[in-house]
Amino acid sequence: MKSISLREEAVSGVDKKIKYKRGREKKKLIVSVPPGVTRGTRIRLRGMGLEGKTPGDLFINVRIKS
């Protein structure tokens, strides 16, 4: 789970770098957080979850630090 560091970023939108594990490998990507996002919002990244016949989805829960 990655946090947005400032409320201003949440209001205006931001691209955030995140690190996560996909199975045994570590991944990095940039997530576009939309303007006006609120705490608890879930962002779905299709096909970025665990691999199988059809890769699953990766969900990111937004936390906003004050």
PyMOL Python script that loads the backbone (N, CA, C, O; Angstrom):
from pymol import cmd

cmd.read_pdbstr("""\
ATOM      1  N   MET A   1       0.844  -1.160   0.000  1.00  0.00           N
ATOM      2  CA  MET A   1       0.000   0.000   0.000  1.00  0.00           C
ATOM      3  C   MET A   1       0.896   1.232   0.000  1.00  0.00           C
ATOM      4  O   MET A   1       1.838   1.312   0.788  1.00  0.00           O
ATOM      5  N   LYS A   2       0.614   2.186  -0.871  1.00  0.00           N
ATOM      6  CA  LYS A   2       1.427   3.390  -0.992  1.00  0.00           C
ATOM      7  C   LYS A   2       0.621   4.590  -0.543  1.00  0.00           C
ATOM      8  O   LYS A   2      -0.596   4.626  -0.724  1.00  0.00           O
ATOM      9  N   SER A   3       1.287   5.571   0.042  1.00  0.00           N
ATOM     10  CA  SER A   3       0.605   6.763   0.543  1.00  0.00           C
ATOM     11  C   SER A   3       0.895   7.971  -0.336  1.00  0.00           C
ATOM     12  O   SER A   3       1.987   8.102  -0.887  1.00  0.00           O
ATOM     13  N   ILE A   4      -0.076   8.836  -0.461  1.00  0.00           N
ATOM     14  CA  ILE A   4       0.134  10.143  -1.065  1.00  0.00           C
ATOM     15  C   ILE A   4       0.598  11.040   0.056  1.00  0.00           C
ATOM     16  O   ILE A   4      -0.043  11.095   1.105  1.00  0.00           O
ATOM     17  N   SER A   5       1.696  11.743  -0.136  1.00  0.00           N
ATOM     18  CA  SER A   5       2.325  12.435   0.977  1.00  0.00           C
ATOM     19  C   SER A   5       1.629  13.732   1.390  1.00  0.00           C
ATOM     20  O   SER A   5       1.707  14.100   2.562  1.00  0.00           O
ATOM     21  N   LEU A   6       0.966  14.429   0.501  1.00  0.00           N
ATOM     22  CA  LEU A   6       0.352  15.700   0.847  1.00  0.00           C
ATOM     23  C   LEU A   6      -1.081  15.781   0.364  1.00  0.00           C
ATOM     24  O   LEU A   6      -1.446  15.197  -0.657  1.00  0.00           O
ATOM     25  N   ARG A   7      -1.874  16.503   1.103  1.00  0.00           N
ATOM     26  CA  ARG A   7      -3.272  16.692   0.689  1.00  0.00           C
ATOM     27  C   ARG A   7      -3.361  17.409  -0.645  1.00  0.00           C
ATOM     28  O   ARG A   7      -4.265  17.140  -1.435  1.00  0.00           O
ATOM     29  N   GLU A   8      -2.426  18.323  -0.903  1.00  0.00           N
ATOM     30  CA  GLU A   8      -2.440  19.067  -2.163  1.00  0.00           C
ATOM     31  C   GLU A   8      -2.287  18.122  -3.362  1.00  0.00           C
ATOM     32  O   GLU A   8      -2.901  18.327  -4.408  1.00  0.00           O
ATOM     33  N   GLU A   9      -1.473  17.104  -3.195  1.00  0.00           N
ATOM     34  CA  GLU A   9      -1.305  16.120  -4.269  1.00  0.00           C
ATOM     35  C   GLU A   9      -2.612  15.383  -4.524  1.00  0.00           C
ATOM     36  O   GLU A   9      -2.953  15.095  -5.671  1.00  0.00           O
ATOM     37  N   ALA A  10      -3.337  15.082  -3.469  1.00  0.00           N
ATOM     38  CA  ALA A  10      -4.612  14.381  -3.613  1.00  0.00           C
ATOM     39  C   ALA A  10      -5.631  15.255  -4.323  1.00  0.00           C
ATOM     40  O   ALA A  10      -6.421  14.759  -5.126  1.00  0.00           O
ATOM     41  N   VAL A  11      -5.624  16.535  -4.039  1.00  0.00           N
ATOM     42  CA  VAL A  11      -6.580  17.458  -4.651  1.00  0.00           C
ATOM     43  C   VAL A  11      -6.277  17.660  -6.127  1.00  0.00           C
ATOM     44  O   VAL A  11      -7.188  17.667  -6.955  1.00  0.00           O
ATOM     45  N   SER A  12      -5.008  17.824  -6.460  1.00  0.00           N
ATOM     46  CA  SER A  12      -4.638  18.154  -7.834  1.00  0.00           C
ATOM     47  C   SER A  12      -4.312  16.937  -8.695  1.00  0.00           C
ATOM     48  O   SER A  12      -4.241  17.062  -9.918  1.00  0.00           O
ATOM     49  N   GLY A  13      -4.110  15.756  -8.090  1.00  0.00           N
ATOM     50  CA  GLY A  13      -3.711  14.576  -8.842  1.00  0.00           C
ATOM     51  C   GLY A  13      -2.194  14.507  -8.907  1.00  0.00           C
ATOM     52  O   GLY A  13      -1.520  15.535  -8.837  1.00  0.00           O
ATOM     53  N   VAL A  14      -1.659  13.316  -9.038  1.00  0.00           N
ATOM     54  CA  VAL A  14      -0.210  13.151  -9.008  1.00  0.00           C
ATOM     55  C   VAL A  14       0.156  11.793  -9.608  1.00  0.00           C
ATOM     56  O   VAL A  14      -0.652  10.864  -9.606  1.00  0.00           O
ATOM     57  N   ASP A  15       1.373  11.693 -10.117  1.00  0.00           N
ATOM     58  CA  ASP A  15       1.934  10.405 -10.519  1.00  0.00           C
ATOM     59  C   ASP A  15       2.856   9.958  -9.396  1.00  0.00           C
ATOM     60  O   ASP A  15       3.782  10.681  -9.029  1.00  0.00           O
ATOM     61  N   LYS A  16       2.610   8.770  -8.845  1.00  0.00           N
ATOM     62  CA  LYS A  16       3.383   8.256  -7.723  1.00  0.00           C
ATOM     63  C   LYS A  16       4.131   7.000  -8.123  1.00  0.00           C
ATOM     64  O   LYS A  16       3.582   6.128  -8.797  1.00  0.00           O
ATOM     65  N   LYS A  17       5.394   6.908  -7.702  1.00  0.00           N
ATOM     66  CA  LYS A  17       6.184   5.703  -7.915  1.00  0.00           C
ATOM     67  C   LYS A  17       5.868   4.729  -6.782  1.00  0.00           C
ATOM     68  O   LYS A  17       5.864   5.111  -5.612  1.00  0.00           O
ATOM     69  N   ILE A  18       5.606   3.478  -7.131  1.00  0.00           N
ATOM     70  CA  ILE A  18       5.364   2.471  -6.106  1.00  0.00           C
ATOM     71  C   ILE A  18       6.221   1.242  -6.387  1.00  0.00           C
ATOM     72  O   ILE A  18       6.643   0.999  -7.518  1.00  0.00           O
ATOM     73  N   LYS A  19       6.464   0.479  -5.336  1.00  0.00           N
ATOM     74  CA  LYS A  19       7.155  -0.803  -5.429  1.00  0.00           C
ATOM     75  C   LYS A  19       6.207  -1.849  -4.864  1.00  0.00           C
ATOM     76  O   LYS A  19       5.515  -1.597  -3.877  1.00  0.00           O
ATOM     77  N   TYR A  20       6.173  -3.020  -5.486  1.00  0.00           N
ATOM     78  CA  TYR A  20       5.330  -4.099  -4.986  1.00  0.00           C
ATOM     79  C   TYR A  20       5.918  -5.430  -5.410  1.00  0.00           C
ATOM     80  O   TYR A  20       6.809  -5.486  -6.258  1.00  0.00           O
ATOM     81  N   LYS A  21       5.418  -6.497  -4.816  1.00  0.00           N
ATOM     82  CA  LYS A  21       5.870  -7.839  -5.167  1.00  0.00           C
ATOM     83  C   LYS A  21       4.806  -8.520  -6.008  1.00  0.00           C
ATOM     84  O   LYS A  21       3.621  -8.481  -5.677  1.00  0.00           O
ATOM     85  N   ARG A  22       5.228  -9.137  -7.085  1.00  0.00           N
ATOM     86  CA  ARG A  22       4.344  -9.903  -7.962  1.00  0.00           C
ATOM     87  C   ARG A  22       4.868 -11.330  -7.941  1.00  0.00           C
ATOM     88  O   ARG A  22       5.792 -11.683  -8.674  1.00  0.00           O
ATOM     89  N   GLY A  23       4.260 -12.143  -7.084  1.00  0.00           N
ATOM     90  CA  GLY A  23       4.811 -13.478  -6.864  1.00  0.00           C
ATOM     91  C   GLY A  23       6.131 -13.333  -6.121  1.00  0.00           C
ATOM     92  O   GLY A  23       6.172 -12.781  -5.022  1.00  0.00           O
ATOM     93  N   ARG A  24       7.195 -13.821  -6.711  1.00  0.00           N
ATOM     94  CA  ARG A  24       8.516 -13.701  -6.085  1.00  0.00           C
ATOM     95  C   ARG A  24       9.335 -12.535  -6.610  1.00  0.00           C
ATOM     96  O   ARG A  24      10.382 -12.216  -6.046  1.00  0.00           O
ATOM     97  N   GLU A  25       8.880 -11.897  -7.672  1.00  0.00           N
ATOM     98  CA  GLU A  25       9.658 -10.798  -8.228  1.00  0.00           C
ATOM     99  C   GLU A  25       9.180  -9.436  -7.718  1.00  0.00           C
ATOM    100  O   GLU A  25       7.996  -9.238  -7.446  1.00  0.00           O
ATOM    101  N   LYS A  26      10.118  -8.516  -7.598  1.00  0.00           N
ATOM    102  CA  LYS A  26       9.802  -7.157  -7.160  1.00  0.00           C
ATOM    103  C   LYS A  26       9.605  -6.284  -8.385  1.00  0.00           C
ATOM    104  O   LYS A  26      10.366  -6.370  -9.349  1.00  0.00           O
ATOM    105  N   LYS A  27       8.588  -5.452  -8.344  1.00  0.00           N
ATOM    106  CA  LYS A  27       8.249  -4.598  -9.469  1.00  0.00           C
ATOM    107  C   LYS A  27       8.196  -3.146  -9.023  1.00  0.00           C
ATOM    108  O   LYS A  27       7.980  -2.854  -7.847  1.00  0.00           O
ATOM    109  N   LYS A  28       8.396  -2.233  -9.977  1.00  0.00           N
ATOM    110  CA  LYS A  28       8.250  -0.796  -9.761  1.00  0.00           C
ATOM    111  C   LYS A  28       7.369  -0.265 -10.887  1.00  0.00           C
ATOM    112  O   LYS A  28       7.475  -0.711 -12.029  1.00  0.00           O
ATOM    113  N   LEU A  29       6.513   0.674 -10.565  1.00  0.00           N
ATOM    114  CA  LEU A  29       5.717   1.325 -11.593  1.00  0.00           C
ATOM    115  C   LEU A  29       5.262   2.696 -11.124  1.00  0.00           C
ATOM    116  O   LEU A  29       5.387   3.036  -9.947  1.00  0.00           O
ATOM    117  N   ILE A  30       4.739   3.470 -12.047  1.00  0.00           N
ATOM    118  CA  ILE A  30       4.205   4.787 -11.738  1.00  0.00           C
ATOM    119  C   ILE A  30       2.690   4.718 -11.894  1.00  0.00           C
ATOM    120  O   ILE A  30       2.178   4.304 -12.934  1.00  0.00           O
ATOM    121  N   VAL A  31       1.985   5.129 -10.844  1.00  0.00           N
ATOM    122  CA  VAL A  31       0.524   5.108 -10.827  1.00  0.00           C
ATOM    123  C   VAL A  31       0.018   6.542 -10.926  1.00  0.00           C
ATOM    124  O   VAL A  31       0.450   7.412 -10.169  1.00  0.00           O
ATOM    125  N   SER A  32      -0.893   6.785 -11.854  1.00  0.00           N
ATOM    126  CA  SER A  32      -1.522   8.099 -11.975  1.00  0.00           C
ATOM    127  C   SER A  32      -2.708   8.158 -11.028  1.00  0.00           C
ATOM    128  O   SER A  32      -3.698   7.448 -11.206  1.00  0.00           O
ATOM    129  N   VAL A  33      -2.598   9.011 -10.023  1.00  0.00           N
ATOM    130  CA  VAL A  33      -3.675   9.199  -9.052  1.00  0.00           C
ATOM    131  C   VAL A  33      -4.522  10.362  -9.549  1.00  0.00           C
ATOM    132  O   VAL A  33      -4.003  11.462  -9.737  1.00  0.00           O
ATOM    133  N   PRO A  34      -5.814  10.142  -9.764  1.00  0.00           N
ATOM    134  CA  PRO A  34      -6.662  11.184 -10.341  1.00  0.00           C
ATOM    135  C   PRO A  34      -6.911  12.341  -9.377  1.00  0.00           C
ATOM    136  O   PRO A  34      -6.880  12.153  -8.160  1.00  0.00           O
ATOM    137  N   PRO A  35      -7.159  13.548  -9.918  1.00  0.00           N
ATOM    138  CA  PRO A  35      -7.481  14.696  -9.062  1.00  0.00           C
ATOM    139  C   PRO A  35      -8.734  14.427  -8.240  1.00  0.00           C
ATOM    140  O   PRO A  35      -9.671  13.781  -8.709  1.00  0.00           O
ATOM    141  N   GLY A  36      -8.741  14.930  -7.011  1.00  0.00           N
ATOM    142  CA  GLY A  36      -9.908  14.801  -6.154  1.00  0.00           C
ATOM    143  C   GLY A  36     -10.039  13.456  -5.470  1.00  0.00           C
ATOM    144  O   GLY A  36     -11.083  13.154  -4.893  1.00  0.00           O
ATOM    145  N   VAL A  37      -8.993  12.644  -5.526  1.00  0.00           N
ATOM    146  CA  VAL A  37      -9.047  11.328  -4.895  1.00  0.00           C
ATOM    147  C   VAL A  37      -9.239  11.497  -3.386  1.00  0.00           C
ATOM    148  O   VAL A  37      -8.734  12.448  -2.790  1.00  0.00           O
ATOM    149  N   THR A  38      -9.968  10.575  -2.785  1.00  0.00           N
ATOM    150  CA  THR A  38     -10.201  10.636  -1.349  1.00  0.00           C
ATOM    151  C   THR A  38      -9.596   9.420  -0.669  1.00  0.00           C
ATOM    152  O   THR A  38      -9.310   8.407  -1.308  1.00  0.00           O
ATOM    153  N   ARG A  39      -9.411   9.539   0.619  1.00  0.00           N
ATOM    154  CA  ARG A  39      -8.857   8.452   1.421  1.00  0.00           C
ATOM    155  C   ARG A  39      -9.738   7.213   1.289  1.00  0.00           C
ATOM    156  O   ARG A  39     -10.964   7.306   1.345  1.00  0.00           O
ATOM    157  N   GLY A  40      -9.117   6.073   1.117  1.00  0.00           N
ATOM    158  CA  GLY A  40      -9.859   4.824   0.998  1.00  0.00           C
ATOM    159  C   GLY A  40     -10.213   4.441  -0.428  1.00  0.00           C
ATOM    160  O   GLY A  40     -10.730   3.348  -0.660  1.00  0.00           O
ATOM    161  N   THR A  41      -9.945   5.315  -1.387  1.00  0.00           N
ATOM    162  CA  THR A  41     -10.212   4.998  -2.788  1.00  0.00           C
ATOM    163  C   THR A  41      -9.341   3.829  -3.219  1.00  0.00           C
ATOM    164  O   THR A  41      -8.165   3.761  -2.863  1.00  0.00           O
ATOM    165  N   ARG A  42      -9.918   2.904  -3.991  1.00  0.00           N
ATOM    166  CA  ARG A  42      -9.150   1.788  -4.545  1.00  0.00           C
ATOM    167  C   ARG A  42      -8.901   2.049  -6.024  1.00  0.00           C
ATOM    168  O   ARG A  42      -9.829   2.337  -6.779  1.00  0.00           O
ATOM    169  N   ILE A  43      -7.641   1.946  -6.427  1.00  0.00           N
ATOM    170  CA  ILE A  43      -7.270   2.097  -7.826  1.00  0.00           C
ATOM    171  C   ILE A  43      -6.940   0.707  -8.352  1.00  0.00           C
ATOM    172  O   ILE A  43      -6.117  -0.002  -7.774  1.00  0.00           O
ATOM    173  N   ARG A  44      -7.581   0.321  -9.445  1.00  0.00           N
ATOM    174  CA  ARG A  44      -7.380  -1.013 -10.022  1.00  0.00           C
ATOM    175  C   ARG A  44      -6.455  -0.922 -11.226  1.00  0.00           C
ATOM    176  O   ARG A  44      -6.674  -0.119 -12.133  1.00  0.00           O
ATOM    177  N   LEU A  45      -5.421  -1.753 -11.224  1.00  0.00           N
ATOM    178  CA  LEU A  45      -4.497  -1.851 -12.349  1.00  0.00           C
ATOM    179  C   LEU A  45      -4.688  -3.235 -12.967  1.00  0.00           C
ATOM    180  O   LEU A  45      -4.211  -4.235 -12.431  1.00  0.00           O
ATOM    181  N   ARG A  46      -5.377  -3.280 -14.079  1.00  0.00           N
ATOM    182  CA  ARG A  46      -5.709  -4.546 -14.729  1.00  0.00           C
ATOM    183  C   ARG A  46      -4.468  -5.275 -15.212  1.00  0.00           C
ATOM    184  O   ARG A  46      -3.577  -4.682 -15.820  1.00  0.00           O
ATOM    185  N   GLY A  47      -4.424  -6.566 -14.932  1.00  0.00           N
ATOM    186  CA  GLY A  47      -3.351  -7.413 -15.417  1.00  0.00           C
ATOM    187  C   GLY A  47      -2.014  -7.239 -14.725  1.00  0.00           C
ATOM    188  O   GLY A  47      -1.021  -7.813 -15.172  1.00  0.00           O
ATOM    189  N   MET A  48      -1.951  -6.460 -13.642  1.00  0.00           N
ATOM    190  CA  MET A  48      -0.692  -6.221 -12.953  1.00  0.00           C
ATOM    191  C   MET A  48      -0.545  -7.074 -11.700  1.00  0.00           C
ATOM    192  O   MET A  48       0.462  -6.966 -11.001  1.00  0.00           O
ATOM    193  N   GLY A  49      -1.523  -7.915 -11.404  1.00  0.00           N
ATOM    194  CA  GLY A  49      -1.478  -8.778 -10.218  1.00  0.00           C
ATOM    195  C   GLY A  49      -0.729 -10.069 -10.505  1.00  0.00           C
ATOM    196  O   GLY A  49       0.104 -10.129 -11.410  1.00  0.00           O
ATOM    197  N   LEU A  50      -1.029 -11.092  -9.735  1.00  0.00           N
ATOM    198  CA  LEU A  50      -0.346 -12.370  -9.905  1.00  0.00           C
ATOM    199  C   LEU A  50      -0.621 -12.964 -11.276  1.00  0.00           C
ATOM    200  O   LEU A  50      -1.715 -12.837 -11.825  1.00  0.00           O
ATOM    201  N   GLU A  51       0.401 -13.616 -11.814  1.00  0.00           N
ATOM    202  CA  GLU A  51       0.281 -14.206 -13.137  1.00  0.00           C
ATOM    203  C   GLU A  51      -0.317 -15.605 -13.063  1.00  0.00           C
ATOM    204  O   GLU A  51      -0.142 -16.331 -12.085  1.00  0.00           O
ATOM    205  N   GLY A  52      -1.005 -15.945 -14.096  1.00  0.00           N
ATOM    206  CA  GLY A  52      -1.600 -17.259 -14.264  1.00  0.00           C
ATOM    207  C   GLY A  52      -1.959 -17.347 -15.737  1.00  0.00           C
ATOM    208  O   GLY A  52      -1.310 -16.712 -16.568  1.00  0.00           O
ATOM    209  N   LYS A  53      -2.981 -18.122 -16.075  1.00  0.00           N
ATOM    210  CA  LYS A  53      -3.436 -18.114 -17.471  1.00  0.00           C
ATOM    211  C   LYS A  53      -3.863 -16.710 -17.855  1.00  0.00           C
ATOM    212  O   LYS A  53      -3.542 -16.222 -18.938  1.00  0.00           O
ATOM    213  N   THR A  54      -4.589 -16.070 -16.956  1.00  0.00           N
ATOM    214  CA  THR A  54      -4.972 -14.672 -17.126  1.00  0.00           C
ATOM    215  C   THR A  54      -4.455 -13.919 -15.909  1.00  0.00           C
ATOM    216  O   THR A  54      -4.883 -14.200 -14.790  1.00  0.00           O
ATOM    217  N   PRO A  55      -3.527 -12.947 -16.105  1.00  0.00           N
ATOM    218  CA  PRO A  55      -3.003 -12.208 -14.945  1.00  0.00           C
ATOM    219  C   PRO A  55      -4.124 -11.516 -14.176  1.00  0.00           C
ATOM    220  O   PRO A  55      -5.076 -11.004 -14.764  1.00  0.00           O
ATOM    221  N   GLY A  56      -3.992 -11.512 -12.857  1.00  0.00           N
ATOM    222  CA  GLY A  56      -4.987 -10.861 -12.008  1.00  0.00           C
ATOM    223  C   GLY A  56      -4.802  -9.356 -11.979  1.00  0.00           C
ATOM    224  O   GLY A  56      -3.906  -8.819 -12.631  1.00  0.00           O
ATOM    225  N   ASP A  57      -5.638  -8.688 -11.234  1.00  0.00           N
ATOM    226  CA  ASP A  57      -5.578  -7.236 -11.100  1.00  0.00           C
ATOM    227  C   ASP A  57      -4.855  -6.871  -9.815  1.00  0.00           C
ATOM    228  O   ASP A  57      -4.914  -7.606  -8.829  1.00  0.00           O
ATOM    229  N   LEU A  58      -4.183  -5.748  -9.830  1.00  0.00           N
ATOM    230  CA  LEU A  58      -3.516  -5.195  -8.656  1.00  0.00           C
ATOM    231  C   LEU A  58      -4.377  -4.046  -8.159  1.00  0.00           C
ATOM    232  O   LEU A  58      -4.755  -3.173  -8.940  1.00  0.00           O
ATOM    233  N   PHE A  59      -4.695  -4.034  -6.861  1.00  0.00           N
ATOM    234  CA  PHE A  59      -5.489  -2.957  -6.271  1.00  0.00           C
ATOM    235  C   PHE A  59      -4.617  -2.144  -5.334  1.00  0.00           C
ATOM    236  O   PHE A  59      -3.871  -2.697  -4.526  1.00  0.00           O
ATOM    237  N   ILE A  60      -4.716  -0.833  -5.448  1.00  0.00           N
ATOM    238  CA  ILE A  60      -3.970   0.082  -4.589  1.00  0.00           C
ATOM    239  C   ILE A  60      -4.981   0.858  -3.762  1.00  0.00           C
ATOM    240  O   ILE A  60      -5.897   1.469  -4.312  1.00  0.00           O
ATOM    241  N   ASN A  61      -4.821   0.837  -2.442  1.00  0.00           N
ATOM    242  CA  ASN A  61      -5.685   1.611  -1.555  1.00  0.00           C
ATOM    243  C   ASN A  61      -4.998   2.930  -1.240  1.00  0.00           C
ATOM    244  O   ASN A  61      -3.836   2.952  -0.834  1.00  0.00           O
ATOM    245  N   VAL A  62      -5.715   4.022  -1.428  1.00  0.00           N
ATOM    246  CA  VAL A  62      -5.153   5.360  -1.226  1.00  0.00           C
ATOM    247  C   VAL A  62      -5.222   5.745   0.250  1.00  0.00           C
ATOM    248  O   VAL A  62      -6.277   5.657   0.879  1.00  0.00           O
ATOM    249  N   ARG A  63      -4.084   6.171   0.790  1.00  0.00           N
ATOM    250  CA  ARG A  63      -4.011   6.764   2.131  1.00  0.00           C
ATOM    251  C   ARG A  63      -3.410   8.148   1.954  1.00  0.00           C
ATOM    252  O   ARG A  63      -2.431   8.309   1.224  1.00  0.00           O
ATOM    253  N   ILE A  64      -3.970   9.129   2.598  1.00  0.00           N
ATOM    254  CA  ILE A  64      -3.484  10.505   2.463  1.00  0.00           C
ATOM    255  C   ILE A  64      -2.908  10.938   3.800  1.00  0.00           C
ATOM    256  O   ILE A  64      -3.610  10.965   4.811  1.00  0.00           O
ATOM    257  N   LYS A  65      -1.624  11.278   3.797  1.00  0.00           N
ATOM    258  CA  LYS A  65      -0.976  11.755   5.003  1.00  0.00           C
ATOM    259  C   LYS A  65      -1.176  13.260   5.128  1.00  0.00           C
ATOM    260  O   LYS A  65      -1.201  13.976   4.128  1.00  0.00           O
ATOM    261  N   SER A  66      -1.318  13.733   6.367  1.00  0.00           N
ATOM    262  CA  SER A  66      -1.473  15.179   6.537  1.00  0.00           C
ATOM    263  C   SER A  66      -0.139  15.836   6.773  1.00  0.00           C
ATOM    264  O   SER A  66      -0.072  17.054   6.938  1.00  0.00           O
TER     265      SER A  66
END
""", "prot")
cmd.dss("prot")
cmd.show_as("cartoon", "prot")
cmd.util.cbc("prot")
cmd.orient("prot")
